[in-house]
Structure formats: C-alpha cells, structure tokens
Amino acid sequence: MQRLIDLYRQWAGEAPANVQKLPQAGSNREYYRMADADGATVVGVVGTSRDEDHAFVYLSNHFNKRRLPVPRVLAVSDDELCYLQTDLGSVSLFDAIAGGREAGGRYNVNEKELLVRTIRELPDIQIRGARGLDFSHCYPQPEFNMDSVLFDLNYFKYCFLKPTELDFHELKLEADFRLFAKDLTAERADSFMYRDFQARNVMLDGRGTPWFIDFQGGRRGPYYYDVASFLWQASARYSHKLRRELVYEYYESLKNYTEVPSVRHFVEQLSRFVLFRTLQVLGAYGFRGYFEQKRHFIDSIPPAIQNLREMLGLKCFPYPYMMDMLRRLTALPRFATIEQPALNRADGYRTAHTNVYKAHPQDGPATFSKYDGRGPLVVRVFSFAYRNGIPADESGNGGGYVFDCRSTHNPGRYEPYKKLTGLDEPVIRFLEDDGEILVFLESVYKLADAHVRRYMQRGFTDLMFCFGCTGGQHRSVYSAQHLAEHINGKFGVEVRIVHREQGISTVLEARSKGKEGPQP
C-alpha cells in the first residue's frame, strides 16, 4: 500500500488524509478509497498483473476519449502495477436491485427501470467503444475465437462435468464442442465484448445513471455474449417476461449504433451464447466450489443448473450428443429441483406498472373488443335435460360453459326421489352425502370464478353457464342453483337462474359489493 500512497503524493502533492480498504472483488486486485483533507476521494488500485493493469488503463483512456461512462485514470506507476482512478461511489446496480433478487426475482418498478437504463447503454460501449480501439492491448487475448471457446468448454468439462462422475463419450462430446465453437465464432465481430458485464460491474451515480467498471478482460467479439452474461446471471433470477423485455430494449438500442440482424437470427444466436455462457459459469462454479470449497459458488450451482434446464427445453441446438449429455446432467439427483414458495416484497414497492397485461413488443398495441366497458355483468345459469337440447343463447354472446352432470351419482334412479328436484332437501342431502357432485362443482367453481372476474374487469355484460343431466331434474338443478348462489355471493353480480325442464325462473339481485368485489 505504501507504493500507492507514494503515487497519490506524486499526483496530489501531499499524502492522503485517510485511506480505507474496500472489499475485494473477484480478482486479486486490491482497492482503496483515498481522501484528501477536504474529503474529496479517489480510488487506488494495486494489481498483480502488469498486462491486466495495462489493459484497464489503455481501455479507460480510450473510452474516456469516446466520452463513455467509465472511470478516468488519474495516475499510473511506472511499472503499471498501481494506479489511481476517479471514485464512482459505493452504490452498484447489484446493490440497488438487491430487493428483487432477495425476493426471488420480484423486481419492483424502480429496479426494472434501472435494468432498462443499463441494458440500453450497453451498445454504446460495445459499438462506439470499439471504434479506433487497438485490440492488441486487450488482456489476455485480443479477440474471441475458436481457441477461447474450446478452452471454456473444456474448463466446464474438467472442472464441473467430470467431478459429477456422469458417464459420457469424450470424443463424441469433443466433436459437438467443436461444432458449437464454430457456430459461436461464425459471425464477423467488430464490437467490444465486455465479457464480464454483470450488475456488480455497474456503478450508479446520484441520478441512477450507470457507469461501467472492470472491463479489463474485454476484447473484440460478438455483442450477444454480454447480453447473455448480464440477463442469464444465475443469482439474479430474472423472470422470463423481464428478460424478454430487456432483450427487446437492448435490440432497439442496438439499432442506433449499427445495422442489426433479423429478430429471428438475433434470438437464435443469442440462445447459443446463453447456453455457452451457462456452461462457462458452471465450469467456474465447479472449480471455485468443488475444488476451492467456496460456499458462494456452491450455492450458485442450482440456479445455474436451472438456467441450463430451461435452455435444454428450447430444442433448437444442432448438437445431439452434447444436448443428450446435458439433459442427463440436469437429471442427476443432486441437481433435483426443489420447489420454493413464492416470496413477497417486504418493502411495499410496486412490482408492475399499471398495465400488467403488456403485449409482446413484436405484437404491437393490443386492440379492444366492441363489448369492452359496457357492463354491468349479468350471469345466466340454466339447468336442462340433454334429450331436449342445450339451451339457446339469446344474448348474442355466443354461449358460455356447458357442463355434463351425468358422470355423478343420479338420485333419480331411486324411488323416494323420483318426484323431487335438486331444490328439495332430501335430494340435496343425498347428493352431498354421496360427495361426487361436490368434487365436480369444486372444479366448476374455479373455472367460473376466473371467467366472471375477467368479464367484470373488462366490463362485459353477459355470461352463460348450463348444466345438463338425463332429465334436467336432480343433478343439473342442484348444480345450477349452487353455482348461481356461489357467483352472486362472491361477486355480487346479478344472476338469473332458469331451471328449464322444471319451469322455474328466479333472479338473484346484484348487490353493491360482493365478498370479493370487482378486481382492478
């Protein structure tokens, strides 16, 4: 640290008034926050690799000339093992979105906006940052190529796959690895591949503007890699919907900097890089977890395996042996999925915008039905005999549900009940003691509740339920009457009941507020 203090003295003309060691990141570099007498701070860095430090200093100077949001190098020692850089504060994107991560992926509106701002800035450093860049300064190699891909795939094989003791044919796997590597490097890439683009390497200023750090491992390469690295980070637990939205934001932002491929090609190539990145991180987790016994990396393996399991479900990769081996890997008992209960946000922040049914970006704006917003809803419930046909729909709505009650026990087969109906106490007691009708209606209620709730949300005016049995006297009458009372009691809407074969019609009046009430 003394050498760092000497460098500070040369730069500032005096020794720092205060030096605070910062938590160490993934590398062996040491970081110190150094303050003068007035409290102004810079960050001092002590590295162990001259080539790595040289890469950071060169890239920082280049990116600053391009006016990109990265720290500025203020002073460098002669051997380049120490340097000073501007202090971007202590709030990383990783810290700012901790609430959503800890809630199992339930990110609130503010956290999503930070993610959108970050992913939209990524093409700026990838495309504009690559212009005029001398990639020979990059560490440890200037570009993403077949050798680097095969190195990472074999890193996965030796540090993760082999320790599981899963049986596999090494030559067949190697053949698919080579084909996979060829596909990953097929496109000419003239962009800057950040390589370690993750939430920990994005700092936020007071206005929430993202600044990028730890880019010294970057090189010339395809821009897909960084999108995969950022959005499929195992511990982040981004939902499918959020990932899809962020990929869309990135794709739209990329259009401002370069000619983009078709959506189909972009998604196919991105999928390959997601699979590659997943295998790459599993190799790292295997080495740091299985061999170095670091708890954090061992805990990161299950979500990474889940990412892999989801990728295997796409069935779009032309590497049959490798995919079969990966499926057998994810099926190992040690990687069995343990269902976790859904977590709620404890801080009370919203996790969605007002429009929670946002359309897929490629679909364009949603259209509206001419029946929207006409309410209030009126539900009609019929009982009928199948021999006389299903009741006609007179609303113009096109009908609704028709339920066949004939699979349940029929009290009409027994003499004491032949002249009674499903409204009479003896028949009700028979059906409920038998229990079949209750199981039948349990499923009906679930369907009906969801349908009524959505019709109320959209302001539709009519919904029809029909229950049929042999004579339209016992089971259908019981079912229609009970569903009608259930809907009226739970939602408070008007329900019109027609027991057609019995010639009975009644109306359950709408109430101002039901037990559940309209859903927003």
C-alpha positions as CSV (number, residue, x, y, z in Angstrom):
1,M,0.0,0.0,0.0
2,Q,2.9,2.3,0.6
3,R,3.6,2.5,-3.2
4,L,0.0,3.5,-3.7
5,I,0.4,6.3,-1.1
6,D,3.6,7.5,-2.8
7,L,1.7,7.6,-6.2
8,Y,-1.0,9.6,-4.6
9,R,1.5,12.0,-3.2
10,Q,3.1,12.5,-6.6
11,W,-0.3,13.2,-8.1
12,A,-1.9,15.3,-5.4
13,G,1.3,16.9,-3.9
14,E,0.5,15.6,-0.5
15,A,-0.2,12.3,1.3
16,P,-3.9,11.2,1.6
17,A,-5.6,12.3,4.8
18,N,-7.5,9.0,5.0
19,V,-7.1,5.6,3.4
20,Q,-9.9,2.9,3.6
21,K,-9.5,-0.6,2.1
22,L,-12.5,-1.6,0.0
23,P,-13.9,-5.1,-0.2
24,Q,-12.0,-7.3,-2.6
25,A,-13.8,-8.2,-5.9
26,G,-13.4,-11.5,-7.9
27,S,-9.8,-10.7,-8.9
28,N,-6.6,-10.4,-6.8
29,R,-6.5,-6.6,-7.2
30,E,-6.8,-4.5,-4.0
31,Y,-8.9,-1.4,-3.9
32,Y,-8.5,1.6,-1.5
33,R,-10.6,4.7,-1.1
34,M,-8.2,7.6,-0.6
35,A,-9.4,11.0,0.7
36,D,-7.7,14.4,1.0
37,A,-8.2,16.9,3.8
38,D,-11.4,18.3,2.2
39,G,-12.9,14.8,1.9
40,A,-12.5,14.5,-1.9
41,T,-11.9,10.9,-2.8
42,V,-10.2,8.8,-5.5
43,V,-9.8,5.0,-5.7
44,G,-6.4,3.5,-5.6
45,V,-5.8,0.1,-7.2
46,V,-2.9,-2.3,-6.6
47,G,-2.7,-5.1,-9.2
48,T,-0.7,-8.3,-9.5
49,S,-0.6,-8.5,-13.4
50,R,1.1,-5.7,-15.4
51,D,-0.7,-6.9,-18.6
52,E,-4.1,-6.8,-16.9
53,D,-3.5,-3.3,-15.4
54,H,-2.2,-2.1,-18.7
55,A,-5.3,-3.3,-20.5
56,F,-7.5,-1.4,-18.0
57,V,-5.5,1.8,-18.3
58,Y,-5.5,1.7,-22.1
59,L,-9.2,0.9,-22.3
60,S,-10.1,3.6,-19.7
61,N,-8.2,6.2,-21.6
62,H,-9.7,5.2,-24.9
63,F,-13.3,5.1,-23.6
64,N,-12.9,8.5,-22.0
65,K,-11.8,9.9,-25.3
66,R,-15.1,8.5,-26.7
67,R,-16.9,10.1,-23.8
68,L,-18.2,6.8,-22.4
69,P,-19.4,6.4,-18.8
70,V,-16.2,4.8,-17.3
71,P,-13.8,5.8,-14.5
72,R,-10.9,8.1,-15.6
73,V,-7.4,7.0,-14.8
74,L,-5.6,9.9,-12.9
75,A,-2.1,8.5,-12.3
76,V,-0.2,5.3,-13.1
77,S,3.0,3.9,-11.6
78,D,6.0,3.3,-13.8
79,D,5.5,-0.5,-13.7
80,E,1.7,-0.1,-14.1
81,L,1.0,-2.2,-11.0
82,C,-0.6,0.7,-9.2
83,Y,-2.9,3.4,-10.5
84,L,-5.5,6.0,-9.3
85,Q,-8.9,6.3,-10.8
86,T,-12.0,8.5,-10.2
87,D,-14.3,7.4,-7.4
88,L,-17.7,6.4,-8.7
89,G,-19.2,5.9,-5.2
90,S,-20.3,2.8,-3.4
91,V,-23.7,2.0,-5.0
92,S,-23.6,-0.7,-7.6
93,L,-26.5,-1.9,-9.7
94,F,-26.1,-5.2,-7.9
95,D,-26.8,-3.4,-4.6
96,A,-29.6,-1.3,-6.0
97,I,-31.7,-4.3,-7.2
98,A,-31.0,-6.4,-4.1
99,G,-34.6,-6.3,-3.1
100,G,-35.9,-8.0,-6.2
101,R,-33.1,-10.6,-6.1
102,E,-33.8,-11.5,-2.5
103,A,-37.5,-11.7,-3.2
104,G,-36.8,-14.5,-5.7
105,G,-37.0,-12.3,-8.8
106,R,-39.9,-10.0,-7.9
107,Y,-38.3,-6.8,-9.1
108,N,-40.2,-3.5,-8.5
109,V,-40.8,-0.8,-11.0
110,N,-37.7,1.3,-10.0
111,E,-35.4,-1.7,-10.2
112,K,-36.7,-2.6,-13.6
113,E,-36.1,1.0,-14.8
114,L,-32.5,0.7,-13.6
115,L,-32.1,-2.5,-15.6
116,V,-33.6,-0.9,-18.7
117,R,-31.3,2.1,-18.5
118,T,-28.3,-0.2,-18.1
119,I,-29.1,-2.6,-20.9
120,R,-29.8,0.4,-23.3
121,E,-26.4,1.8,-22.5
122,L,-24.5,-1.4,-23.3
123,P,-24.4,-1.0,-27.1
124,D,-22.8,2.4,-26.6
125,I,-19.6,0.9,-25.1
126,Q,-19.8,-2.2,-27.4
127,I,-20.1,-0.3,-30.7
128,R,-18.8,3.2,-30.1
129,G,-16.2,2.0,-27.8
130,A,-14.8,-0.4,-30.4
131,R,-14.2,2.5,-32.9
132,G,-10.5,3.3,-33.1
133,L,-9.7,0.7,-30.4
134,D,-6.3,-1.1,-30.7
135,F,-7.4,-4.6,-29.6
136,S,-3.7,-5.7,-29.3
137,H,-3.8,-4.0,-25.8
138,C,-6.6,-6.4,-24.6
139,Y,-5.8,-9.0,-21.9
140,P,-5.3,-11.9,-22.0
141,Q,-6.1,-12.1,-25.7
142,P,-7.3,-9.6,-28.4
143,E,-10.3,-11.4,-29.7
144,F,-13.0,-14.0,-29.1
145,N,-12.1,-17.1,-31.2
146,M,-12.3,-20.8,-31.5
147,D,-9.4,-21.4,-29.1
148,S,-11.0,-19.3,-26.3
149,V,-14.4,-21.0,-26.8
150,L,-12.9,-24.5,-26.6
151,F,-10.9,-23.5,-23.6
152,D,-14.0,-22.5,-21.7
153,L,-15.9,-25.6,-22.9
154,N,-13.1,-27.9,-21.7
155,Y,-13.0,-25.8,-18.4
156,F,-16.6,-26.9,-18.0
157,K,-15.8,-30.5,-18.8
158,Y,-12.9,-30.9,-16.4
159,C,-14.0,-28.6,-13.6
160,F,-17.7,-29.4,-13.5
161,L,-18.8,-32.3,-15.6
162,K,-16.1,-34.8,-14.6
163,P,-16.5,-34.2,-10.8
164,T,-20.2,-35.3,-11.2
165,E,-18.9,-38.7,-12.4
166,L,-21.5,-38.7,-15.1
167,D,-20.6,-41.2,-17.8
168,F,-20.1,-39.7,-21.3
169,H,-18.2,-40.4,-24.5
170,E,-15.4,-37.9,-24.6
171,L,-14.7,-38.0,-28.4
172,K,-18.4,-37.5,-29.3
173,L,-18.6,-34.6,-26.8
174,E,-15.5,-33.1,-28.2
175,A,-16.9,-33.3,-31.8
176,D,-20.0,-31.4,-30.7
177,F,-17.9,-28.9,-28.7
178,R,-16.0,-28.1,-32.0
179,L,-19.2,-27.7,-33.9
180,F,-20.6,-25.4,-31.2
181,A,-17.5,-23.3,-31.1
182,K,-17.6,-23.0,-34.9
183,D,-21.2,-21.6,-34.7
184,L,-20.4,-19.2,-31.9
185,T,-17.5,-17.7,-33.9
186,A,-19.1,-17.8,-37.3
187,E,-20.1,-14.1,-37.4
188,R,-17.6,-11.3,-38.0
189,A,-17.5,-9.4,-34.8
190,D,-16.1,-5.8,-34.7
191,S,-17.6,-4.8,-31.4
192,F,-16.1,-4.6,-27.9
193,M,-17.0,-7.6,-25.9
194,Y,-17.1,-6.5,-22.3
195,R,-17.0,-10.2,-21.2
196,D,-17.7,-9.6,-17.5
197,F,-20.8,-7.5,-17.9
198,Q,-22.8,-8.0,-14.7
199,A,-24.7,-6.0,-12.2
200,R,-21.6,-5.9,-9.8
201,N,-19.6,-4.1,-12.5
202,V,-22.1,-1.3,-13.0
203,M,-22.0,1.7,-10.6
204,L,-24.9,4.2,-10.2
205,D,-24.5,7.9,-9.6
206,G,-27.0,10.0,-7.6
207,R,-29.3,10.2,-10.6
208,G,-29.3,6.5,-11.3
209,T,-27.0,6.8,-14.3
210,P,-25.0,3.7,-15.0
211,W,-21.2,3.8,-15.1
212,F,-19.1,0.8,-16.2
213,I,-16.1,-0.7,-14.4
214,D,-13.9,-3.8,-14.5
215,F,-13.8,-4.1,-18.3
216,Q,-10.1,-5.1,-18.4
217,G,-11.0,-8.6,-19.6
218,G,-12.7,-7.2,-22.7
219,R,-11.7,-8.0,-26.3
220,R,-13.1,-7.9,-29.9
221,G,-16.1,-10.2,-30.0
222,P,-19.8,-10.7,-30.6
223,Y,-22.2,-8.4,-28.7
224,Y,-24.5,-11.4,-27.9
225,Y,-22.1,-12.6,-25.2
226,D,-22.6,-9.6,-22.9
227,V,-26.4,-9.8,-23.2
228,A,-26.3,-13.4,-22.2
229,S,-23.8,-12.7,-19.4
230,F,-26.0,-9.9,-17.9
231,L,-29.5,-11.3,-18.3
232,W,-28.8,-15.0,-17.5
233,Q,-26.7,-14.4,-14.4
234,A,-27.8,-17.3,-12.3
235,S,-28.3,-15.5,-9.0
236,A,-30.3,-12.6,-10.5
237,R,-33.4,-14.8,-11.0
238,Y,-34.8,-12.5,-13.7
239,S,-38.2,-13.7,-14.9
240,H,-38.9,-14.8,-18.5
241,K,-41.0,-11.8,-19.0
242,L,-38.4,-9.4,-17.6
243,R,-35.6,-11.0,-19.7
244,R,-37.8,-10.7,-22.8
245,E,-38.4,-7.1,-22.2
246,L,-34.8,-6.3,-21.6
247,V,-33.6,-8.2,-24.7
248,Y,-36.1,-6.1,-26.6
249,E,-34.8,-2.9,-25.1
250,Y,-31.2,-3.9,-26.0
251,Y,-32.2,-4.8,-29.6
252,E,-33.9,-1.5,-30.1
253,S,-31.0,0.4,-28.6
254,L,-28.5,-1.5,-30.8
255,K,-30.3,-0.2,-33.9
256,N,-29.0,3.3,-33.0
257,Y,-25.4,2.2,-33.4
258,T,-25.2,-0.5,-36.2
259,E,-27.2,-2.5,-38.7
260,V,-28.9,-5.3,-36.7
261,P,-29.7,-8.8,-37.9
262,S,-33.3,-10.0,-38.1
263,V,-35.1,-10.7,-34.9
264,R,-35.1,-14.5,-35.7
265,H,-31.4,-14.6,-36.3
266,F,-30.7,-12.4,-33.3
267,V,-32.7,-14.7,-31.0
268,E,-31.2,-17.9,-32.4
269,Q,-27.6,-16.6,-32.0
270,L,-28.3,-15.2,-28.5
271,S,-29.7,-18.6,-27.5
272,R,-26.4,-20.2,-28.4
273,F,-24.5,-17.7,-26.3
274,V,-26.8,-18.2,-23.4
275,L,-26.0,-21.9,-23.5
276,F,-22.3,-21.2,-23.9
277,R,-22.3,-18.7,-21.0
278,T,-24.2,-21.1,-18.8
279,L,-21.6,-23.9,-19.4
280,Q,-18.8,-21.4,-18.8
281,V,-20.1,-20.2,-15.4
282,L,-20.7,-23.8,-14.3
283,G,-17.0,-24.5,-15.1
284,A,-16.1,-21.6,-12.8
285,Y,-18.5,-22.6,-10.1
286,G,-17.2,-26.2,-10.2
287,F,-13.6,-25.0,-9.8
288,R,-14.3,-22.4,-7.1
289,G,-16.9,-24.6,-5.4
290,Y,-15.9,-28.2,-5.8
291,F,-12.1,-27.7,-5.7
292,E,-11.7,-24.5,-3.6
293,Q,-14.8,-25.2,-1.5
294,K,-16.1,-21.7,-1.6
295,R,-19.7,-21.6,-0.3
296,H,-20.9,-18.8,-2.6
297,F,-20.0,-20.7,-5.7
298,I,-21.5,-24.0,-4.4
299,D,-24.8,-22.1,-3.7
300,S,-24.7,-20.6,-7.2
301,I,-24.8,-24.0,-8.9
302,P,-28.6,-24.8,-8.5
303,P,-29.8,-21.6,-10.2
304,A,-27.2,-22.1,-13.0
305,I,-28.4,-25.7,-13.5
306,Q,-32.0,-24.4,-13.7
307,N,-30.9,-21.9,-16.4
308,L,-29.4,-24.8,-18.2
309,R,-32.5,-26.9,-17.8
310,E,-34.6,-24.1,-19.3
311,M,-32.3,-23.8,-22.3
312,L,-32.5,-27.5,-23.0
313,G,-36.2,-27.1,-23.3
314,L,-35.8,-25.0,-26.4
315,K,-34.8,-28.0,-28.5
316,C,-33.1,-25.8,-31.1
317,F,-29.5,-26.7,-30.8
318,P,-27.9,-29.0,-33.5
319,Y,-25.5,-30.8,-31.2
320,P,-27.3,-34.1,-30.4
321,Y,-24.7,-35.8,-28.2
322,M,-23.9,-32.7,-26.2
323,M,-27.6,-32.0,-25.6
324,D,-28.3,-35.6,-24.5
325,M,-25.3,-35.4,-22.1
326,L,-26.6,-32.1,-20.7
327,R,-30.1,-33.5,-20.2
328,R,-28.6,-36.4,-18.3
329,L,-26.5,-34.0,-16.2
330,T,-29.5,-31.9,-15.2
331,A,-31.4,-35.1,-14.3
332,L,-28.9,-36.1,-11.7
333,P,-30.4,-36.4,-8.2
334,R,-28.0,-33.9,-6.7
335,F,-29.5,-31.3,-9.1
336,A,-33.1,-32.1,-8.4
337,T,-35.4,-29.0,-8.4
338,I,-36.7,-28.1,-5.0
339,E,-39.9,-26.0,-5.4
340,Q,-39.6,-22.8,-3.4
341,P,-42.6,-20.9,-2.1
342,A,-43.3,-17.6,-3.8
343,L,-41.8,-14.7,-2.0
344,N,-43.4,-11.3,-1.5
345,R,-41.7,-7.9,-1.5
346,A,-41.3,-6.7,2.1
347,D,-40.7,-3.1,1.2
348,G,-44.1,-2.4,-0.3
349,Y,-42.9,-1.2,-3.7
350,R,-44.9,-2.0,-6.8
351,T,-43.6,-4.8,-8.9
352,A,-45.6,-3.9,-12.0
353,H,-46.8,-0.9,-14.0
354,T,-50.5,-0.1,-14.3
355,N,-50.7,-2.2,-17.5
356,V,-49.9,-5.6,-16.2
357,Y,-51.0,-7.3,-19.4
358,K,-48.4,-5.6,-21.6
359,A,-48.3,-7.1,-25.1
360,H,-45.2,-8.8,-26.5
361,P,-43.2,-6.0,-28.1
362,Q,-43.4,-7.7,-31.5
363,D,-47.2,-7.8,-31.4
364,G,-47.8,-4.1,-31.4
365,P,-50.5,-2.4,-29.4
366,A,-53.5,-4.6,-28.2
367,T,-56.9,-4.0,-29.8
368,F,-60.1,-3.7,-27.9
369,S,-63.4,-5.6,-28.2
370,K,-66.5,-3.7,-29.1
371,Y,-68.0,-5.3,-25.9
372,D,-65.4,-3.8,-23.6
373,G,-66.6,-1.5,-20.9
374,R,-70.4,-1.9,-21.4
375,G,-71.1,-3.6,-18.1
376,P,-72.5,-4.4,-15.6
377,L,-72.2,-8.1,-15.9
378,V,-75.3,-10.3,-15.7
379,V,-74.7,-14.1,-15.4
380,R,-77.4,-16.6,-16.6
381,V,-77.4,-20.1,-15.3
382,F,-79.5,-22.9,-16.8
383,S,-80.4,-26.5,-15.9
384,F,-81.6,-28.7,-18.7
385,A,-82.2,-32.3,-20.0
386,Y,-79.9,-33.4,-22.8
387,R,-82.8,-35.1,-24.6
388,N,-84.4,-31.7,-25.1
389,G,-81.2,-30.0,-26.3
390,I,-78.8,-27.4,-24.9
391,P,-80.5,-24.0,-24.0
392,A,-80.2,-21.4,-26.8
393,D,-78.1,-18.3,-26.1
394,E,-80.2,-15.2,-26.7
395,S,-77.7,-12.6,-25.7
396,G,-75.6,-12.7,-28.9
397,N,-72.6,-13.5,-26.8
398,G,-72.2,-17.0,-28.4
399,G,-72.8,-19.1,-25.3
400,G,-70.5,-20.0,-22.5
401,Y,-69.9,-23.1,-20.5
402,V,-71.9,-26.3,-20.7
403,F,-71.3,-28.9,-18.0
404,D,-72.4,-32.5,-18.2
405,C,-73.5,-33.7,-14.8
406,R,-74.3,-37.3,-15.9
407,S,-71.0,-38.7,-14.5
408,T,-72.2,-38.1,-11.0
409,H,-74.5,-40.4,-8.9
410,N,-78.1,-40.0,-10.0
411,P,-80.8,-39.8,-7.2
412,G,-83.5,-40.1,-9.9
413,R,-82.7,-43.9,-10.1
414,Y,-84.2,-44.3,-6.6
415,E,-88.0,-44.3,-5.9
416,P,-88.0,-41.8,-2.9
417,Y,-86.5,-39.1,-5.1
418,K,-88.3,-39.6,-8.4
419,K,-90.8,-36.8,-7.9
420,L,-88.4,-34.4,-6.2
421,T,-85.9,-32.0,-7.7
422,G,-82.4,-30.7,-6.9
423,L,-84.0,-27.9,-5.0
424,D,-85.6,-30.2,-2.4
425,E,-83.8,-31.0,0.9
426,P,-83.9,-34.9,0.5
427,V,-82.2,-34.7,-2.9
428,I,-79.7,-32.1,-1.7
429,R,-78.8,-34.4,1.3
430,F,-78.5,-37.4,-1.0
431,L,-76.1,-35.6,-3.4
432,E,-74.0,-34.0,-0.7
433,D,-73.7,-37.2,1.4
434,D,-72.6,-39.1,-1.7
435,G,-70.0,-36.4,-2.4
436,E,-69.4,-36.8,-6.1
437,I,-71.3,-33.7,-7.0
438,L,-69.2,-31.7,-4.6
439,V,-66.0,-32.8,-6.3
440,F,-67.5,-32.0,-9.6
441,L,-68.5,-28.5,-8.6
442,E,-65.2,-27.7,-7.0
443,S,-63.6,-27.6,-10.5
444,V,-66.5,-25.8,-11.9
445,Y,-66.2,-23.0,-9.3
446,K,-62.5,-22.5,-10.2
447,L,-63.3,-22.0,-13.9
448,A,-66.4,-19.9,-13.2
449,D,-64.5,-17.6,-10.7
450,A,-61.7,-16.9,-13.2
451,H,-64.2,-16.2,-16.0
452,V,-66.5,-14.0,-14.0
453,R,-63.6,-12.0,-12.6
454,R,-62.1,-11.3,-16.1
455,Y,-65.5,-10.4,-17.5
456,M,-66.0,-7.9,-14.7
457,Q,-62.6,-6.4,-15.3
458,R,-63.3,-5.9,-19.0
459,G,-66.9,-4.6,-18.4
460,F,-68.6,-7.4,-20.4
461,T,-72.4,-7.7,-20.0
462,D,-73.3,-11.4,-20.3
463,L,-72.0,-14.8,-19.3
464,M,-73.9,-18.1,-19.5
465,F,-73.5,-21.4,-17.6
466,C,-75.5,-24.5,-18.4
467,F,-75.8,-27.8,-16.5
468,G,-77.3,-30.8,-18.2
469,C,-78.3,-34.3,-16.9
470,T,-80.6,-37.1,-18.0
471,G,-83.9,-35.5,-17.0
472,G,-83.0,-31.9,-16.0
473,Q,-84.4,-32.6,-12.6
474,H,-81.9,-33.5,-9.9
475,R,-78.2,-33.1,-10.6
476,S,-78.4,-30.3,-13.1
477,V,-80.8,-28.4,-11.0
478,Y,-78.7,-28.8,-7.9
479,S,-75.5,-27.7,-9.7
480,A,-77.1,-24.7,-11.5
481,Q,-78.6,-23.4,-8.2
482,H,-75.4,-23.8,-6.2
483,L,-73.2,-22.1,-8.9
484,A,-75.7,-19.2,-9.2
485,E,-75.7,-18.7,-5.4
486,H,-71.9,-19.0,-5.3
487,I,-71.3,-16.3,-8.0
488,N,-73.9,-14.0,-6.5
489,G,-72.4,-14.4,-3.1
490,K,-68.8,-14.0,-4.1
491,F,-69.0,-11.3,-6.8
492,G,-72.3,-9.5,-6.0
493,V,-73.4,-9.5,-9.7
494,E,-77.0,-10.2,-10.9
495,V,-77.6,-13.9,-11.6
496,R,-80.6,-15.1,-13.5
497,I,-81.5,-18.8,-12.9
498,V,-83.6,-20.9,-15.3
499,H,-84.4,-24.5,-14.5
500,R,-85.9,-25.1,-17.9
501,E,-87.4,-28.5,-17.5
502,Q,-89.0,-27.5,-14.2
503,G,-90.4,-24.2,-15.5
504,I,-88.7,-22.3,-12.7
505,S,-87.0,-18.9,-13.1
506,T,-85.6,-16.7,-10.4
507,V,-83.3,-13.7,-10.2
508,L,-80.6,-13.1,-7.6
509,E,-80.3,-9.3,-7.4
510,A,-77.0,-7.5,-7.8
511,R,-75.5,-6.2,-4.6
512,S,-73.4,-3.0,-4.3
513,K,-70.4,-5.0,-3.1
514,G,-69.7,-8.8,-3.0
515,K,-67.4,-10.6,-0.8
516,E,-64.7,-10.4,-3.4
517,G,-65.9,-7.4,-5.5
518,P,-64.6,-6.4,-8.9
519,Q,-60.9,-6.9,-9.4
520,P,-58.8,-3.9,-10.6
